[in-house]
């Protein structure tokens, strides 16, 4: 099944679609391919009548699921300080996710990207350039509706081996899956599997670099580095373990560059065409990068920043932009699980109001930033559609209720 469109979906419209339990093409004649209408969530019933008996055969609907992915959760010191201001004691990042929580919770599987080690006991916390986040960040991710995270990034080894083990302690104590870090070789090769609407989805995470830090020679398993051959191997192990769809999250690209780098393009050609890998999701550039189709498989080159303190003051204006990438999976006639579309919701980090992650389309909760959100959404739309052109379809939210 060849997908042929990207569309934007957000807020109440997105939630309504999931409540209805259907995949909806919103306000456009552009579909997911000529087979898009083949899959219906309703059952198909065939009745055969003879002179003596009536036989009814019920065909179950094809399996379908929605996967949501977001960009960097980067706990700069001002972000962590804002979380401290939200709490009587400790840190509370939960209010920062208030606007996006309904969208993340509505997805069948939501995966975040934590770009920092996490302290097991909330000591030695730090921001840029050597990060260490309070465990409250992971607690907030769970509260926001995420089901797991990718953790391989250029900052994964900021606190060396102990930082990796500390991060793993937090995730394990909270019962929250992650991909990208491991305690030993067996842990590294063990597939991270999710059961999603009867579909087994595997998740792999790897990074291009550790910012010059080097893992001990006997602990190369601590953080997965981008090695196409190894990624394909791990994806094959996941398929052997029952995975029907394998997602690879890659921390890659050039910072503040919307155009994918030569290294990104090369790695993609070595990873995505393999039978073992079905989808590539990217982070790290701190700005949104395009969505594209390679063969009949999707790549989201970069999701931008989801939560950070970056802005035009230090970096580029677009470093406050991000998106929620929503991938629709559908079972084909052969029983294979394929990605048949990528939707997205543009977001913007409101640094001046508690670092709330704003939904950048529809009626804003703060009318005074409406123009800022519209500009952010326009930047994201232009970049996302660079590879796929006029198949990008922006969908506006319904007007906010009076007095809402």
N, C-alpha and C positions, 0 to 999 in steps of 0.2 A: 504494500500500500504506500503510495508516494504522497507525503504531505506537501501541501502547496500554499500554506498560509501562516502568517503570524498575526495575532490580534491582541488588542489590549483589553483587559477585563479587570474590574475592580469593585470594591465596596459592596453595596447592597446587591448590585446586579450579579456579582460573582457568587455571593452567598446564596442568592435565590436559585442560581443554576445548580449548586451543589445540593440544596435542600430538595430540589426537584429530582436530583439524581440523574441528570441528563447532560450530555455534551451539546452545547448550543452554539451555533454560528450566529454572531451578533451583528445585525444591521448590515450585512454585506452578502453579495452573491459569491464571494470568494470562499471556497471550501477547502477541505483538507485533502482533496484528491478525488478522483472519479469514484472511488469506493467508499466515500465518507458516509453515504446514506445506507450502506449495507448493514452497519451495526446499529441496532436499536436496543435500548435497555429493556424493552418489553419482550415477553416471550413469544415465540412463533409456534402456533399450534396447527398441526395437520390432521385432518379427520378423514378416514377412509371407511366407506360404508359398503357392506355386501348384503346379500339377501338374508343372512343369518346373524351377522355380527357387525358391530361398529367398533373400530380401533382408533384410538386417539394417541398420537405421538407428540409429545411436547419437547421442543428444542430449547435448551436453556439459552439465555442471552449471552453474547460474547462478554468476557470479562473486561472491565475497564477501570481505570484509576487515574487520579490526578496527583502529580508530584509537584511540590513547591520548593524553590531554592532561593536563597538570598545571599547577598554579598558580604563583604567583610564586617565582622563585629570587632572593631578595633578600639580597645579601651584606653584611649589617651587619658592623661591625668584629669583634664577638665570634665571628661565624660564620667569618670569614676567619682570626681568631686560632686558632680550633679546628683549621682546616685546616692552619695552620702547625705546630701541635702534632702533627699526624698525619705530618709529613714531616721527614726528616733535613735537608732543604734545600728551600726554597720552600714550596709549599702542596699539600695533598692533600685534596680534597673527596670523593674516592671512597668512603671508609668511610661517609659520611653517607647514601649511597644503597644500602647493602648489603641492607636488607630489601625495598626496592621494585624492585631491579634485576631479579629474576626476572619480575616482572609487566610491567615496561616492555619487557624483552627479548622477552617472549612476544607482544606486540602486533605486528601487521604493519607499523604505522607509529606511532611515538611522537614527540610534539612537546612540547617544553618551552617555558617562558617566562622569558627572562633579563631581569630588570628592572634593568639596570645597564649602563653602558658597560664595556668590557673593555680593559685595558691591553695593548698589543702587546708591551711590554718589561718589564712588571711594575713600573713606576715610578709614582709619584704615586698610590698606592692609597689609597682612602678608603671610609668607610661613610656612614651617614646624617649629614647630609641631602644631601650631594652625592657620589654613588657613583662608584667606579672599581674594578672587580674584577680580580684576577689571571687570566691566561689559563687557569690550572689549573681554574677553574670550568667553562669550556667543555670542557676535556679530560675532566673528571669526568662531564659530561652525555653525552658520547660513550660513555664507559665504562659508564654506567648503562643504555645501550640506546636512547637517543634517536636519532632519525634527522634531526632538525632542530629549530629553535626559532622562536618569535616574539620580536621584539626591540623593537617599538614600545611605549613606556611613558612615563609622566610623568617618568622619570629618564633617558630616552634621550639628552637633550641636556645632561646635567649637566656634561660636559666639552667642550661646544660642538662645532664642526665636527670638530676633531681627534679628539674622543672617538668620534664616529660612524665616521670613517675608521679609527681604531685598532681598533674593534670589528669592522668589516668585514675588516680585515687578518687578525685572529685567526681568524674563521670561514673565510675563504678559504684561509688557510695550512693549516688543519686539514681542509679539504675538507668542511665541515659547513654545510648550507644554513640560511639564515635568511630571514625575511620581516619587513619593518617598517622597515629602513634601506636607503639606496641612495647610490651615489656620484654619480649623475647621473640625468637624466630617463629616458633609455633603460633604465637599470638599474632604476629605480623601476617602470616599466611592464612590464618583462619578467616573465612569470609564473614563480612558484616551483612547479615540478611534481615530483611523486613518482610513480613507478610501483609500485603496490601490488597484488600478485596479479593483474596484468593490468588493473588499474583505474588510470586517470590521475587523481590527486588534486592540486588546486591549493590553495595556502595564501596568504592575505593577512592582514596585521597592521596595526592602526592604534590610535592612542591619543587620548584626549579632550584631553590637555594636555601641555605641557612645563614645568610648574611655573613659569610666568612667563617662561621663557627664550624668545627669539624667533629663529627661523632667519633667516639673511640672505635678503633679498628674491630674490636670484638663486640660492639654494640650498634652495628649499622642498621639494625632493625628499629631503632628508637623512633625515627621519623622517616616516612617514605619519601624518597627523592624521585623525580621524574626519570624513569628508565622505561622506555616504551616496551622493551622485551619483557621486563619484570611485570609491568602493569598488565600486559596481555596474559602472562602466565597466571597472575593472581585472578584475573577475570575468568580464565579457564577453570581454575580451581573452584571459583564461585559457581560456575555453570555445573561443574561436576557435583557440587553440593546441593544442587536443585534450583539455583537461580534461573529465572526465565528472562530477566532483564538486568543488565549491568550498567550502573552509572559510575563514571569516573570524574571526580572533582579535581581540577588541576589549578594549582596556584602558579600563575605564569604571566608573561607579558611585560611590557615596559610601562612603568608608572606614568600616569596622567596622559597616556597615549590611547586614543580611541581605536586606532588602526592596529589589528593584530600584528605581532612581530614575526620576523622570519622564523624564529625558533618555535613560536606557537604553531605556525603553519606546518613546519616540518614535523613536529611531534604529533600533530593531528593526523597527518598522512600515515604515520607509523602505528597509531593507536586505534582510531575510529573505524577504519575499513576492516579490521579484524572481525571474525565471526563472534568473538567473545565479548566485545564492547558494543554497547547499544546507544550511548548518549555521553557527551562530554559537556561538563559545566565548568566555567572558568571564574577565577577571582584574581586579585592582586593589583590590577592596574589602578585601582581607586577611582576609576571613571568607567562608565558603561562602554562596552564594546559590542559589535554586531552579533546578531543571531543569523545562523546560516544553515544550509542543508548540504551535507556531503554524501553523495550517492542518495540513499533514502534514509539517512540518519541525521539527527540534529546536533548542532553544537551551539552553545551559548558561550561566546568567547569571554565575556566579562560582565558580571552583575553589578559592578560599581560598589560604592560604599553603602552599607546599610546603617551602620552606626559608627560615627567617628567624630573627631574634632577638626577634620580637614576642611578647608574652604579656600577662597581666593586670597585670604590673608597669608597663607603659607604656600599654597599649591596652585590649583586652578579652580575656577568657579564650579566646574562640573564635578569636583570631588565631593560635593554635598548631594549629588544625584546617585540614585541606585534604582534597583527594580526587584520585584518579586517575579521570578521566572516560573511559570506554571506549565508543566509538561503533561499532556494527555496521553495515556497509554490505552491501547485497544487490542483485543485479541482478534487475529484474522481467521480466515476460514481453515487455515492449516493448524490452528491452535497456538500460533506464535504471538508473542507480545511485542508490539511495535509502538514507538512514539509517533503519533499522528498529528501533533500540533504543539506549538509553543506559544503560550499567551504571556503577557507581562503586565504588571501593575507598576507604574513609575512612582518612585518615592523620593523624599527629600529630607535631609536631617536639619531640624530646626534648632540650630545652636543657641538661639537667643530665648528659647522657651523650654529649658530643661532637656534639650536633646531628644525631643519627641520625634519619632520617625513618621513624617507626614505622608499620607497618600496624596500624590501630586495631581490627581484629576478629580473632577466632580466638585461639589460645593464644599469649600474648606470650612473647618470648624472656626478658623480665624480669618474672616474676610479681608483683613488688612494685609495678609500675605498672599492673597489670591493671585496677584500678578507674578509674584516670585515663584509660586508653584506652577503656574502656567508656563513660565519660561523654562523651569526645570523639566516639565513634561515634554515640552517641545524639543529641548536638547536631546532627551532620551529617545524620543520617537525618531528623530533624524538619524541618530547613530544606530539604533536597533535595525532600522530598515535599509541601511546602506547596502547590504548584500542581497536583500530580497525585494527591494523596491516597492512597487505598488501593492504588494500583498499585505503590507502593514495596515491594520485597521484599528483606529482609535475609537473606543466606545466611551461616551460620556456617562457619568452617573446620573440617575434621576435627581431632580431638585430635592434639596433637603426639606423635610417637613417643616411647616411654619412653627416657629418657636423652638426648633430643634437645635 
